[in-house]
Amino acid sequence: MKKYRCMVCGLVYNEEEGWPNEGIVAGTSWDDVPEDWICPDCGVGKEDFEMEEIV
C-alpha cells in the first residue's frame, strides 16, 4: 500500500487506512478515490497530492 502527501498542507493519505470519516474505506487505492474528492484540511484536489515514501 502507498501513501500520498498533499503538497499544499502536508496531509497524508494512507491506502492501508483509508479515510473512513470521509467515506473512503481502508484498503482503497489512490486511483479509486473519486476524482472530485478534495483534501479535508485545505480543499485542494487530488492533482495536488504526490506519492511519497514516508518513513
N, C-alpha and C positions, 0 to 999 in steps of 0.2 A: 504494500500500500504506500501511496505517496502523500506528501504534504505540500501544500501550496500557500504562499505568503502574499498578502495584499501589499503591493508596493507603495501604497499611499499611507496606510495606518499600521501595517505590521500584523494584522490579524492572520492567524494560521488556520487553514482548513486541512484537517487530517482525514483522509479517506477512511481509515480504520474506525474513527469515532463518529464521523458524520456531524450533523448539527440537528439533533432531534427537535430542539426548540424552534428551528426554522423549517421543520418538516422534511429534513434530509436524513434518512436513516443511516445508521452505522453501516459501513461497507460500501457506501455509494461512491463510485469513481467520479473524479472531477468531470469527466466527459459526460456523465449522466446528470450532473447538476444543471437545472434549466438555464438556458442562455439568457433569460431575462432576470435571473437572480441577481441581487445586489448585496454588497457587503453590509452586514447589520451594524457595523461600527461607523463606517464613513460614507456609505452609499454609492461607491463605485461599482462597476460591473465586473464580470469575470475576466474581461480583457486586461484588467489591471492586477491580476494575480499571476505569479510565476511559480513554477515548480522549483523547489529547492530541496537540497539535502539538509535537514535540520537535525542537529545533534544535541 
